[in-house]
Amino acid sequence: MLFQLPSFLLFFTINIAIIKIVDRRWIKAILLVTSVIFYASWNVSYIYIIMFYILFGIMACRVVRRYKSALTALIILALSPLVFFKYTNFILQSLGMAHPISLGLPLGISFITFTLISMIVDYSRTPKTCYGTLDIGLYICIFPHLIAGPILRSQELVPQLDNIKVCWRNLSENLPLFAIGMIKKVLIADQIGTVIDAVFADPLHHGFYDLLTAAIGFSVQIYCDFSAYSDMAIALAGMLGIKFPENFRSPYLSFSLTELWKRWHMTLSFWLRDYVFIPLVRHFRHSLPYLPLLLTMLLSGLWHGSKWSFVLWGGIQGIIMIAEGYTGYHRYIANNAYLKPFCIICNFVIWTLLLVLFRSSSIDSATCYYQSLLSFHNEPLNQNDLLVMALSAATLALHKFDQAYLIKAALKKAPPALLIPMTIIIIISCSLVAAQRPESFYYFDF
């Protein structure tokens, strides 16, 4: 069930109706069952994956409380399904084996794995913490974040699970944010994606304007697509009385890649900082002080996909971020009001060019794209190019205000009698549009 489709709206409506009428002691159990049903609706044959993670999470918390020395082994076990499903063929092909194994990728497995690992590690660090079975199960698979985040922390979410509540205030404060997510996904990201997919599929047969438009369009598409999911997840959780962490904070206003990664997919950035970068810094701070950053960005690239293009994408960003730190660029520009706007534009250009590598099917395909783009072979702008540029320009013009909790705070001031009916109309209208041609969220592949 995609968030933007009528089937999900029906699923969620039934969910909140049940939660509203049942006794409070049954709410967690019902939400756990419906979350498993939500996951199984994608592919029922993978239900064993989510059941494994729930049972393993419960067992791991019990084990790590008694035996802290088991932490490393538990992390390896938690990573095993992810490595098997996502990286087996990548490893085999890298070793020169030409016949990949036919493996499907269970939905959201990367997000679930990182969520589980953070719980196990945090549980080992706080010996007085004690989570119940339902708390652990819900933390791992509560449906708003299950497929594409935000990546949660147990100490943030679990204490809120006793306060799940459906009420008019929760609904009215979060429905508008859900509607904003619908607009970004259905009316911007999906429309851009329809145009640019053909360009990335065959870059050699497109002119400069097509290629430039597609590159900029993908920057906007992936942002609108993923931030839309995050907005909708925050809104859905908010309607249940749960606060999810913000995942995007106007990242395209960043003047460096270092700053951009503090604003883009923030829950992943902070997860990598806390569980990868900081431990590496402790180990290498005296011998190789910049190695932790490079390794962290390489891991970030590999997390996004099992292709060398993703690894290269992460590695190049790591090198640029090391250069920013070594030269003091970040500190200098942060205090220079005159250069900052120019650097914001430059940073967006660098990010956009790197996203060509991210979006391309391989390094060779990305190379063809760059070569074709830099050949400056002119063709007249067509209607598709103009549509993409118009949607991109509108998105970037409003980018400063596109922050989940900023939107929620601003829309609170609107009269509910006017805002809620308009919100419902927008949600239903976008849902009907999406139903004509359902498009998955881009980060579902990761």
C-alpha positions in Angstrom: 0.0 0.0 0.0 1.5 3.3 -1.1 0.7 6.2 1.1 -0.8 8.2 -1.8 -3.3 5.5 -2.9 -7.0 5.2 -1.9 -6.3 1.7 -0.5 -3.9 3.1 2.1 -6.3 5.9 3.0 -9.0 3.3 3.7 -6.5 1.2 5.6 -5.5 4.1 7.8 -9.0 5.3 8.3 -10.0 1.8 9.6 -6.9 1.8 11.7 -7.6 5.0 13.6 -11.3 4.1 13.9 -10.3 0.8 15.7 -7.7 2.6 17.9 -10.3 5.2 18.8 -12.9 2.7 20.1 -10.9 -0.1 21.7 -9.7 -0.2 25.2 -6.2 1.4 25.7 -4.6 -1.8 26.7 -5.2 -3.3 23.3 -3.9 -0.4 21.2 -0.3 -1.5 21.0 -1.2 -5.1 20.0 -3.6 -3.9 17.3 -1.1 -1.5 15.9 1.5 -4.2 15.8 -0.8 -6.6 14.0 -1.9 -3.9 11.5 1.8 -2.9 10.9 2.6 -6.5 10.0 -0.4 -6.6 7.7 0.8 -3.4 6.1 4.2 -4.9 5.4 2.7 -8.2 4.1 0.5 -6.3 1.7 3.6 -5.6 -0.4 4.6 -9.2 -0.7 3.1 -11.7 1.7 6.0 -14.1 1.0 8.4 -11.7 2.8 6.3 -11.7 6.0 8.9 -14.0 7.6 11.5 -11.2 7.2 9.5 -8.7 9.5 8.6 -11.5 11.9 12.3 -12.5 12.1 13.3 -8.9 12.9 10.7 -8.6 15.6 11.6 -11.8 17.3 15.3 -11.2 16.9 14.9 -7.7 18.4 13.1 -9.1 21.4 15.7 -11.8 21.9 18.7 -9.4 21.3 17.6 -7.0 23.9 17.3 -9.8 26.5 20.7 -11.2 25.5 22.6 -7.9 25.4 21.3 -6.9 28.9 22.9 -10.0 30.3 25.9 -10.3 28.1 27.3 -7.1 26.7 30.1 -9.0 25.1 27.5 -10.4 22.7 26.8 -7.0 21.1 29.2 -7.5 18.1 27.7 -10.9 17.3 24.2 -9.6 17.6 25.0 -6.7 15.2 26.4 -9.2 12.7 23.3 -11.4 12.9 21.1 -8.3 12.5 23.0 -7.4 9.3 22.9 -10.9 7.9 19.5 -10.6 6.1 20.5 -7.2 4.6 23.8 -8.5 3.4 22.3 -11.7 1.9 19.4 -10.1 0.1 21.0 -6.8 -1.0 24.7 -7.5 -1.5 25.0 -11.2 -2.4 24.9 -10.5 -6.2 27.1 -7.4 -5.8 29.8 -9.5 -4.1 29.5 -12.3 -6.6 29.7 -9.9 -9.6 32.6 -8.1 -8.0 34.4 -11.4 -7.7 33.9 -12.1 -11.4 31.0 -14.6 -11.1 28.8 -14.0 -14.1 25.6 -15.7 -13.0 23.8 -13.8 -10.3 21.4 -15.5 -7.9 17.7 -14.6 -8.3 17.0 -12.7 -5.1 14.2 -10.3 -4.5 14.9 -7.3 -2.2 12.5 -7.2 0.8 10.9 -3.8 1.1 12.5 -1.4 3.6 15.1 -3.9 4.7 17.9 -1.3 5.0 15.7 1.0 7.2 14.5 -1.9 9.4 18.1 -3.2 9.9 19.5 0.2 10.9 16.5 0.8 13.2 17.1 -2.6 14.9 20.9 -2.0 15.3 20.4 1.3 16.9 18.0 -0.2 19.4 20.4 -3.1 20.3 23.4 -0.7 20.7 21.4 1.9 22.8 20.0 -0.9 24.9 23.5 -2.2 25.7 24.5 1.4 26.8 21.6 1.9 29.1 21.4 -1.0 31.5 18.4 0.4 33.4 16.2 0.5 30.2 13.6 -2.2 30.0 11.2 -2.5 27.0 8.3 -4.7 26.7 7.7 -7.2 23.9 5.0 -5.0 22.2 7.2 -1.9 22.6 10.1 -3.6 20.8 7.9 -5.0 18.1 6.2 -1.7 17.4 9.5 0.2 17.5 10.8 -2.1 14.7 7.7 -2.2 12.5 5.2 0.6 13.2 3.9 1.2 9.8 4.4 5.0 9.2 8.2 4.6 9.1 8.5 0.9 8.2 9.4 1.2 4.5 11.6 4.3 4.1 12.1 5.9 7.5 12.7 8.2 9.3 15.2 6.0 11.0 14.1 6.0 14.6 15.9 5.8 17.9 14.3 3.6 20.6 14.7 6.2 23.4 12.7 8.7 21.3 9.9 6.4 20.2 9.3 3.8 22.9 8.3 6.2 25.7 5.6 7.7 23.4 4.0 4.3 22.7 2.0 4.4 26.0 0.4 7.7 24.9 -1.0 6.7 21.5 -4.2 8.6 21.0 -6.5 9.5 18.2 -8.3 12.8 18.7 -9.4 15.8 16.7 -6.4 17.9 17.7 -3.9 15.3 16.5 -5.8 14.8 13.2 -6.3 18.5 12.5 -2.7 19.4 13.2 -1.3 16.7 10.9 -3.7 16.3 8.0 -2.3 19.4 6.3 1.3 18.1 6.4 0.1 14.9 4.9 -1.6 16.9 2.1 1.7 18.8 1.5 3.4 15.4 1.1 0.8 14.3 -1.3 1.3 17.4 -3.5 5.1 16.9 -3.5 4.9 13.3 -4.4 1.9 13.2 -6.9 2.0 16.6 -8.5 5.8 17.2 -8.5 8.0 14.2 -8.1 5.9 11.8 -10.1 5.4 14.3 -12.9 9.1 15.0 -13.2 10.0 11.3 -13.0 7.7 10.5 -16.0 9.7 13.0 -18.2 13.2 12.3 -17.1 13.2 8.5 -17.0 13.6 8.3 -20.8 16.5 10.7 -20.7 18.5 8.7 -18.1 17.6 5.5 -20.0 19.3 6.7 -23.2 21.4 9.9 -22.6 23.4 9.6 -25.9 20.2 10.3 -27.9 19.3 13.5 -26.1 20.5 17.0 -26.5 22.0 19.4 -24.0 18.7 21.0 -22.8 17.2 17.5 -22.2 20.2 16.4 -20.2 20.5 19.6 -18.2 16.8 19.6 -17.5 16.8 15.9 -16.5 19.8 16.4 -14.1 18.1 19.4 -12.3 14.8 17.6 -12.5 16.1 14.5 -10.7 17.6 16.7 -7.9 14.1 18.0 -7.4 12.3 14.7 -8.0 14.4 12.8 -5.4 14.0 15.5 -2.9 10.3 15.9 -3.3 9.8 12.1 -3.4 11.7 11.3 -0.3 10.8 14.4 1.7 7.1 13.7 0.8 7.4 10.2 2.3 9.0 11.7 5.4 6.3 14.4 5.7 3.6 11.8 5.3 5.2 9.5 7.9 5.5 12.3 10.4 1.9 13.3 9.8 0.6 9.7 10.1 2.6 9.2 13.3 1.3 12.6 14.6 -2.3 11.6 14.0 -1.6 8.7 16.4 -0.1 11.1 18.9 3.6 10.2 18.2 6.3 12.6 17.2 8.8 11.4 14.6 12.1 13.2 14.0 12.4 15.6 11.1 14.3 14.2 8.1 14.8 17.2 5.9 15.5 20.8 6.6 15.7 22.7 3.3 18.9 20.9 2.2 19.3 22.8 -1.1 20.0 26.0 0.8 23.3 24.4 2.0 26.6 26.1 0.9 28.7 22.9 1.3 28.2 19.1 1.1 29.1 18.9 4.8 26.1 21.2 5.7 23.9 19.5 3.1 24.3 16.1 4.9 23.2 17.7 8.1 20.0 18.7 6.4 19.3 15.8 4.0 18.0 12.5 5.3 19.0 13.7 8.7 18.1 10.5 10.6 20.5 8.5 8.4 23.2 11.1 8.7 22.9 11.2 12.4 22.8 7.4 12.6 26.0 7.1 10.6 27.6 9.8 12.8 26.7 8.1 16.0 27.3 4.4 15.1 30.0 4.6 12.4 31.8 7.9 12.3 32.4 8.6 16.0 33.6 5.0 16.7 36.0 5.3 13.7 37.2 8.8 15.0 38.1 7.2 18.3 40.2 4.7 16.5 41.9 6.8 13.8 41.9 10.3 15.3 45.7 10.4 15.8 46.9 8.3 12.8 44.5 9.0 10.0 42.1 11.8 11.1 40.2 12.1 7.8 39.8 8.4 7.1 36.6 8.1 9.3 34.8 10.6 7.1 35.8 8.9 3.9 34.8 5.5 5.2 31.5 6.8 6.5 30.6 8.3 3.1 31.6 5.1 1.3 29.3 3.2 3.6 26.6 5.7 3.0 27.0 5.1 -0.8 26.9 1.4 -0.3 23.9 1.6 1.9 22.0 3.3 -0.9 22.6 0.5 -3.4 24.6 -2.5 -4.3 26.4 -1.0 -7.2 29.9 0.5 -7.7 28.3 3.7 -8.9 26.8 4.2 -5.4 30.2 3.5 -3.8 31.9 6.0 -6.1 29.1 8.6 -5.4 29.7 8.3 -1.7 33.5 8.3 -2.1 33.6 11.5 -4.2 31.4 13.3 -1.6 33.7 12.1 1.2 36.7 13.5 -0.7 34.9 16.9 -1.2 33.9 17.0 2.5 37.4 16.2 3.6 38.7 19.1 1.4 36.0 21.4 2.9 37.2 20.5 6.4 40.9 20.7 5.6 40.8 24.1 3.9 38.4 25.7 6.5 36.0 26.4 3.7 32.9 25.7 5.8 33.9 28.1 8.6 34.9 30.9 6.2 31.8 30.8 4.0 29.5 30.5 7.0 30.5 34.0 8.1 30.6 35.6 4.7 27.2 36.9 3.7 28.4 38.0 0.3 29.8 34.7 -0.9 27.2 32.4 0.7 24.5 32.8 -2.0 27.0 32.0 -4.7 28.3 29.0 -2.8 24.8 27.7 -2.3 24.3 27.7 -6.1 27.7 26.0 -6.6 26.9 23.4 -4.0 23.6 22.6 -5.7 25.4 22.3 -9.1 27.9 19.8 -7.5 25.1 17.9 -5.8 23.1 17.7 -9.1 26.1 16.5 -11.1 26.8 13.8 -8.5 23.2 12.7 -8.6 23.6 11.9 -12.2 26.0 9.1 -11.0 23.5 8.2 -8.3 20.6 7.9 -10.8 22.5 6.2 -13.6 22.3 2.4 -13.9 26.1 2.1 -13.9 29.3 4.0 -14.0 29.5 3.6 -17.7 26.0 4.9 -18.1 26.9 8.0 -16.0 30.0 8.5 -18.0 27.9 8.6 -21.2 25.6 11.1 -19.6 28.4 13.4 -18.6 30.0 13.1 -22.1 26.8 13.9 -23.8 26.0 16.8 -21.5 29.4 18.3 -21.9 29.3 18.0 -25.7 26.7 20.9 -25.6 24.8 19.4 -28.5 21.9 21.8 -28.8 18.3 20.9 -29.4 15.4 23.2 -28.9 13.6 23.2 -25.6 10.5 21.1 -25.7 7.3 21.0 -23.7 8.6 18.3 -21.4 11.7 20.4 -20.6 9.6 23.4 -19.8 7.3 21.4 -17.5 10.2 20.0 -15.5 11.9 23.4 -15.3 8.7 25.0 -14.1 8.1 22.4 -11.4 11.7 22.6 -10.4 11.7 26.4 -10.2 8.5 26.5 -8.1 9.9 23.9 -5.7 13.2 25.6 -5.3 11.5 29.0 -4.8 9.5 27.6 -1.9 12.4 25.5 -0.6 13.1 27.7 2.4 9.7 27.0 3.9 9.7 23.3 3.2 10.4 21.9 6.6 7.9 19.6 8.3 7.5 21.2 11.7 7.8 24.7 10.2 4.8 23.8 8.0 2.9 22.4 10.9 3.4 25.5 13.0 2.4 27.8 10.1 -0.7 25.9 9.2 -1.9 25.8 12.9 -2.7 29.5 12.5 -5.2 28.8 9.6 -8.9 28.5 10.5 -9.7 24.8 10.9 -13.1 25.2 9.4 -11.5 26.3 6.1 -8.2 24.3 6.3 -9.5 20.8 7.0 -12.0 20.6 4.2 -9.4 22.0 1.7 -6.9 19.5 3.1 -9.3 16.5 2.6 -10.1 17.6 -0.9 -6.4 17.9 -1.8 -5.7 14.4 -0.3 -8.5 12.7 -2.1 -7.8 14.5 -5.4 -4.1 13.6 -5.3 -5.0 10.0 -4.3 -7.3 9.7 -7.3 -4.6 11.1 -9.6 -2.0 8.7 -8.2 -4.3 5.7 -8.6 -4.3 6.3 -12.4 -0.6 5.6 -12.5 0.8 4.4 -9.1 4.5 5.3 -8.7 6.5 3.8 -5.8 8.6 6.0 -3.6 12.2 6.3 -4.9 13.8 5.2 -1.6 11.8 2.0 -1.4 14.6 0.5 -3.5 17.1 1.0 -0.7 
